[in-house]
């Protein structure tokens, strides 16, 4: 299980570096990988002095913190974008892992800790593939989106990702299983609500915000146009009276 934990951490570091280097053209990578190596060695040394049942709680938390803040060491001026990209990787991994476990819980009701960690590793690999797709074939479109997106929108998407993953966790572990079809139907409904809640609602809110902003700008332009029309009318009237 410790192998899976470190494998997830390394995959996350590589994915974030690959994504940010392609999108932001980052070249300062030595400090990033040096700090990553130091952190891996330090956590591995720390794991030798704690109990085995505590490792599976403490180490994933430490890896999540490192995965979130190590991209700042890449030295690019858009540090918040690096931070949000790492948070997006972690949030998307968490969401996919919990949805996968919710799907499997429909057929199997028991989860071993090794199975859960294996799901997390598979989720990391899936998100790694998504990041490679976004930063290679879709590089130009992704760069335009990253440059135009606002911080409140990113925060809103992250919040909904974690909330949707929490819903899936509730469906996978806390819905009491039974032999009838009602439990499976309830879990499927939970999964649908989780997916819709995580993606559809942020998109709708973002579109509504953009629409309101567009209407506000349109109203300002209309007022400016009316002011110019009245100004030219007053000039025409003054010229006529003169």
C-alpha positions as CSV (number, residue, x, y, z in Angstrom):
1,X,0.0,0.0,0.0
2,X,2.9,2.4,0.6
3,X,4.0,1.6,-2.9
4,X,0.6,2.7,-4.3
5,X,0.7,5.8,-2.1
6,X,4.1,6.9,-3.5
7,X,3.2,5.8,-7.0
8,X,0.1,8.2,-6.8
9,X,2.4,11.0,-5.6
10,X,5.0,10.5,-8.3
11,X,2.3,10.3,-11.1
12,X,0.7,13.5,-9.7
13,X,4.1,15.4,-9.7
14,X,4.9,14.2,-13.3
15,X,1.4,15.1,-14.5
16,X,1.4,18.6,-13.0
17,X,4.9,19.3,-14.3
18,X,4.1,18.1,-17.8
19,X,0.8,20.1,-17.9
20,X,2.3,23.4,-16.6
21,X,5.5,23.1,-18.7
22,X,3.5,22.7,-21.9
23,X,0.9,25.3,-21.1
24,X,3.1,27.9,-19.4
25,X,6.4,27.1,-21.1
26,X,8.2,26.5,-17.8
27,X,11.9,25.7,-17.9
28,X,12.9,25.9,-14.3
29,X,12.4,22.3,-13.3
30,X,15.5,21.3,-11.3
31,X,14.3,22.9,-8.0
32,X,10.9,21.2,-8.5
33,X,12.2,17.7,-8.8
34,X,14.9,18.3,-6.2
35,X,12.3,19.3,-3.6
36,X,10.1,16.4,-4.7
37,X,13.0,13.9,-4.2
38,X,13.8,15.4,-0.8
39,X,10.1,15.1,0.2
40,X,9.9,11.5,-0.9
41,X,13.0,10.6,1.0
42,X,11.8,12.5,4.1
43,X,8.4,10.9,4.2
44,X,9.8,7.5,3.6
45,X,12.1,8.0,6.6
46,X,9.2,9.4,8.6
47,X,7.1,6.3,7.8
48,X,9.7,4.0,9.5
49,X,8.9,5.7,12.9
50,X,5.1,5.6,12.9
51,X,2.7,2.8,13.3
52,X,1.6,0.9,10.2
53,X,-2.1,1.8,10.7
54,X,-1.2,5.5,10.9
55,X,0.8,5.5,7.7
56,X,-2.2,5.1,5.5
57,X,-3.7,8.2,7.0
58,X,-0.7,10.5,7.5
59,X,1.2,9.8,4.3
60,X,-1.7,10.5,1.8
61,X,-2.3,13.8,3.6
62,X,1.3,14.8,3.3
63,X,1.4,13.7,-0.3
64,X,-1.7,15.8,-1.0
65,X,-0.1,18.9,0.6
66,X,3.1,18.4,-1.4
67,X,1.2,17.8,-4.6
68,X,-0.6,21.1,-4.0
69,X,2.3,23.3,-3.0
70,X,5.4,21.9,-4.8
71,X,4.3,23.4,-8.2
72,X,5.0,26.8,-6.7
73,X,8.7,26.0,-6.8
74,X,8.6,26.0,-10.6
75,X,9.2,29.7,-10.4
76,X,6.6,31.0,-12.8
77,X,4.9,34.3,-12.2
78,X,1.4,32.8,-12.4
79,X,1.8,30.9,-9.2
80,X,-1.9,30.8,-8.5
81,X,-2.5,29.1,-11.8
82,X,0.1,26.4,-10.9
83,X,-1.6,26.0,-7.5
84,X,-5.0,25.7,-9.1
85,X,-3.8,23.2,-11.7
86,X,-2.4,20.9,-8.9
87,X,-5.7,21.3,-6.9
88,X,-7.6,20.4,-10.0
89,X,-5.5,17.3,-10.5
90,X,-6.1,16.3,-6.9
91,X,-9.8,17.1,-7.0
92,X,-10.4,15.3,-10.3
93,X,-8.5,12.3,-9.1
94,X,-10.6,12.2,-5.9
95,X,-13.8,12.5,-7.9
96,X,-13.0,9.7,-10.4
97,X,-11.8,7.4,-7.7
98,X,-15.0,7.8,-5.6
99,X,-17.2,7.4,-8.7
100,X,-15.3,4.3,-9.6
101,X,-15.8,2.9,-6.1
102,X,-19.4,3.8,-6.1
103,X,-19.9,1.9,-9.4
104,X,-18.1,-1.1,-8.0
105,X,-20.1,-1.0,-4.7
106,X,-23.3,-1.7,-6.8
107,X,-21.9,-5.2,-7.4
108,X,-19.6,-5.7,-4.5
109,X,-20.4,-4.2,-1.0
110,X,-17.0,-4.8,0.7
111,X,-13.9,-2.7,0.2
112,X,-10.5,-3.6,1.4
113,X,-8.0,-0.8,2.0
114,X,-5.7,-2.1,-0.7
115,X,-8.6,-2.1,-3.2
116,X,-9.3,1.6,-2.3
117,X,-5.7,2.5,-2.8
118,X,-5.6,0.7,-6.1
119,X,-8.6,2.7,-7.3
120,X,-6.8,5.9,-6.4
121,X,-3.8,4.8,-8.5
122,X,-6.0,4.0,-11.5
123,X,-7.7,7.4,-11.0
124,X,-4.3,9.1,-11.1
125,X,-3.4,7.3,-14.3
126,X,-6.7,8.4,-15.9
127,X,-6.2,12.0,-14.9
128,X,-2.6,11.8,-16.2
129,X,-4.0,10.8,-19.5
130,X,-6.5,13.7,-19.4
131,X,-3.6,16.2,-18.6
132,X,-1.5,14.8,-21.5
133,X,-4.5,15.2,-23.8
134,X,-5.1,18.8,-22.7
135,X,-1.5,19.8,-23.0
136,X,-0.6,18.1,-26.2
137,X,-3.3,17.7,-28.9
138,X,-5.5,20.4,-27.3
139,X,-2.7,22.7,-26.2
140,X,-3.8,25.8,-28.0
141,X,-7.4,25.6,-26.8
142,X,-6.3,24.7,-23.3
143,X,-4.0,27.7,-23.1
144,X,-6.8,30.0,-24.3
145,X,-9.1,28.7,-21.6
146,X,-6.4,28.9,-18.9
147,X,-5.6,32.5,-19.8
148,X,-9.3,33.6,-19.9
149,X,-10.7,31.7,-16.9
150,X,-11.1,33.7,-13.7
151,X,-10.0,32.6,-10.2
152,X,-13.5,32.5,-8.7
153,X,-14.6,30.2,-11.5
154,X,-11.7,27.8,-10.8
155,X,-12.5,27.9,-7.1
156,X,-16.2,27.1,-7.8
157,X,-15.3,24.1,-10.0
158,X,-12.9,22.8,-7.4
159,X,-15.5,23.1,-4.6
160,X,-18.1,21.2,-6.7
161,X,-15.6,18.5,-7.6
162,X,-14.8,17.8,-4.0
163,X,-18.5,18.0,-3.0
164,X,-19.4,15.6,-5.8
165,X,-16.7,13.2,-4.7
166,X,-18.0,13.4,-1.2
167,X,-21.5,12.5,-2.4
168,X,-20.0,9.5,-4.2
169,X,-18.2,8.5,-1.0
170,X,-21.4,8.6,0.9
171,X,-23.1,6.4,-1.8
172,X,-20.3,3.9,-1.8
173,X,-19.7,3.4,2.0
174,X,-22.8,4.7,3.9
175,X,-25.8,3.5,1.9
176,X,-26.8,0.3,3.7
177,X,-26.6,-2.6,1.2
178,X,-29.5,-5.0,0.7
179,X,-30.4,-7.8,-1.6
180,X,-33.2,-5.9,-3.5
181,X,-32.8,-3.5,-6.3
182,X,-33.6,-0.4,-4.3
183,X,-30.0,-0.1,-3.0
184,X,-28.5,-0.3,-6.5
185,X,-31.1,2.2,-7.8
186,X,-30.3,4.6,-4.9
187,X,-26.6,4.3,-5.6
188,X,-27.1,4.9,-9.3
189,X,-29.2,8.0,-8.4
190,X,-26.4,9.2,-6.1
191,X,-23.9,8.8,-8.9
192,X,-26.0,10.7,-11.4
193,X,-26.6,13.5,-8.8
194,X,-22.9,13.6,-8.0
195,X,-21.8,13.9,-11.7
196,X,-24.5,16.6,-12.4
197,X,-23.6,18.4,-9.3
198,X,-19.9,18.4,-10.0
199,X,-20.0,19.5,-13.7
200,X,-23.4,20.8,-14.8
201,X,-24.0,23.3,-12.0
202,X,-20.6,25.0,-12.3
203,X,-21.1,25.3,-16.0
204,X,-24.6,26.7,-15.6
205,X,-23.4,29.2,-13.0
206,X,-20.5,30.2,-15.1
207,X,-22.7,30.8,-18.1
208,X,-25.2,32.8,-16.0
209,X,-22.3,34.9,-14.6
210,X,-21.0,35.5,-18.2
211,X,-24.5,36.4,-19.4
212,X,-25.0,38.8,-16.5
213,X,-21.6,40.4,-17.2
214,X,-22.5,40.7,-20.9
215,X,-25.8,42.3,-20.2
216,X,-24.2,44.7,-17.8
217,X,-21.5,45.7,-20.4
218,X,-24.2,46.0,-23.0
219,X,-26.2,48.3,-20.8
220,X,-23.1,50.5,-20.2
221,X,-22.4,50.7,-24.0
222,X,-26.0,51.6,-24.6
223,X,-25.8,54.4,-22.0
224,X,-22.6,55.7,-23.6
225,X,-24.2,55.6,-27.0
226,X,-27.2,57.5,-25.8
227,X,-25.0,60.1,-24.1
228,X,-23.1,60.6,-27.4
229,X,-26.3,60.9,-29.4
230,X,-27.6,63.6,-26.9
231,X,-24.3,65.4,-27.1
232,X,-24.3,65.6,-30.8
233,X,-28.0,66.7,-30.7
234,X,-27.0,69.5,-28.3
235,X,-24.2,70.5,-30.6
236,X,-26.5,70.6,-33.6
237,X,-29.1,72.6,-31.7
238,X,-26.4,75.1,-30.5
239,X,-25.1,75.5,-34.0
240,X,-28.6,76.1,-35.4
241,X,-29.4,78.7,-32.7
242,X,-26.0,80.4,-33.4
